[in-house]
Amino acid sequence: MPERLIRPLDPVRDRNDVAVLLLQAADYYHLWLGHDPGPEQVDEVFSACPPTCDPARSQRLGLYLDGQLAGVAELSFGFPLPEDAYLGLMILAPSARGQGHGSAFMAHAETLAHPSPRIYLGVLQANTRGHAFWVRLGFGPTGVS
């Protein structure tokens, strides 16, 4: 089992690693945007959040396996209700999928979301594998879209 580390991402120091990871996980961007991720998507890892959230409060996290960035996540606070948390993004490199790293990454995000009573997340309809993952973790439709 590789050594796993989860830490906040730095928009300057970690930018190149995020760009490499997003290209490794281009399958997600093809489902979402229909093309490879570019600089705009790298920027969004460090800046995007739901409309009612303060980007300064968001957590930008990196999952490192044996020192290599293998996943990113963005956790915001205040959507859809002020007391809620929202996982707006979680992407793993294909080499990190199916090994329990996503579950561990989410468990870490849940500790950061405390004391929010709920964590919401969005799943692309076309992302059937991602949908199955979230269902296994106990998430289900809320009617919020």
N, C-alpha and C positions, 0 to 999 in steps of 0.2 A: 504494500500500500504506500503510495507516495506521501511525502510530508505535506500536510495541508495547512495553509495559513490564510486567514481572511482579515483584510485590513482596509481602511479608507484609501480611496484612490486620490492621487494628487494630479490636478489637471495639467501641470507642466511636466513633472517627473514621469508620469505614467502614460502620457498621451500616445507615444509610439507603441507601447505594449498594447494599449486598447485598440489602436488601429490594426495591429497584426491579428489580435484576437477576433475582431469583427470580420476580418477577411476569412479567417478560419471558419467562422460561423456564418458564412455568407448564405447558407441554405435558409436561415431565418429571414434575412433581408430579401431574398428572392420571393419568399412567401408573402412578405409584407409589402415591399416596394417594387418587386419585379426586376431588381438589379443588385449588383454588389454594393456594399456600404462604401461611403466615401467620407471625406472630411466633415461633412455636415452631420453624419451619424455619430462620428467620434465626438464632435462638439456636444451632441445631444446627451451622450452618456454623462457628461459633466454639467449639463445645464437644464435638461428637460424635467418637467414635473407637471402635475395636473394644474388647471387654471386657478384653483382656490388655494394652492399651496405656496409656501415661501421656499424658493430654491435654496436659500441659505440654511434651512433646517433639514434639507434632504440629505440622506446618507448615500454616498457613492462608494460602492464596495468592490473590492477585487478579491477573487478567489485564486490563490496561488498554489500550484502543485509542484513540489520540488523546485521552488523558486521561479516558476514560469506562470505568467498570467493565464488562467484557464477559464475564468468566468468573471462577469461583471453583473452588478445589480444596483438598482436605484430604488430607495425607499423614501417616500415622501409622507408628510403629515398634514391632515386637514382636508382629505377628500375621501368619500363624498361629503361627509359631515366633519365639523371641526375636530372632533375627538378621534377620528379614524386615521388609520395608516393605509398607504397604498403602495404596493410593489409595482412600479411602472415598467420595470425591465428586469429580466434575469436571463442572461445568455451564457451558455457554456460552450466551450470548444467541443467539437465532435469527439475528440480523444478523451474528454472528461465525462461524457454522458454515459448513463447506465451503470455507474459504479458507486452510487450513493453520495456523490459530491453535491448534486443539486439539492438533495434532502438536507444535507449538512449546511449548505449555504442558506437555505430557507430557514432552518432552525436558528441560525445566527441572526438572520434578519428579524425573526420573531422576537428574539431577546431585545433587539434594539427598538422594536415597535412598542414594547411594554412601556406605559400602561394603557396604550390604545386598546379599546375593547374589541375592535375588529381590524382585520387586515383584508383589504380588497386587492384584486389584481385583475389585469386584463389579459385575455388570451385571444390571439388571432383565430378566427373560425377555421382557417385553412391549416392551422398548426395542430393536427390531430395528435401527434406525439406529445407535444407540450400539454394539450388538453388532458390526455391520459395521465401524464405526470401529476398535474395539479389535482385531478380527481383522486389519485392514489394518496395524496397528502391530505385529503379531506375537504378540498375546496369544491364548491358547486355554484351553479348560476344564482345570481342575486336579483336579476332584473335591471341592474344599473348598467347603463352602457353610454 
